[in-house]
Amino acid sequence: MTKYISGKVVSCSSDKTVSVLVKRIYKHPIYGSVIKRSKKFMIHDPQNVCKVGDFIKAKSCAPISKRKSWCLVEDKS
């Protein structure tokens, strides 16, 4: 099953790799308060097209390295 994530590029210092911050908002199951969470993912960018500040969409793929198992689908900006 392929999963998709979308987020903002926060770093592109490595070759063919970008770091993306994915934010999510959900309600607490008991108290109903709104909770904000964020997580950084390493995304494989084979053509080095992403820049810091871009919004991108990525999909899960086979592991490329220890921390990188997501591939770039499209650059939204």
C-alpha positions, 0 to 999 in steps of 0.5 A: 500500500502506497502512502502519501505525505505533503509538507514544506522543504526545510533543508536541501543540503545533501545531494539528491535528498531534501528534509521535509517538515510534515505538520498534522492536527488532530483532536484528543480522543477524550478531552477534545482539545486540538493537538499539533504535531510535526515530524521531519522526513528525508525525501529522495529527490533524484533531479535536485529540483526542490528548494527550501520553502517549497511545498512537495508531495511524496510517496513511500518507496523501498528503503534507499538508505537508513532514514530515507524511504520516501520518493518525490512525486511533485513539487507544488510550488 
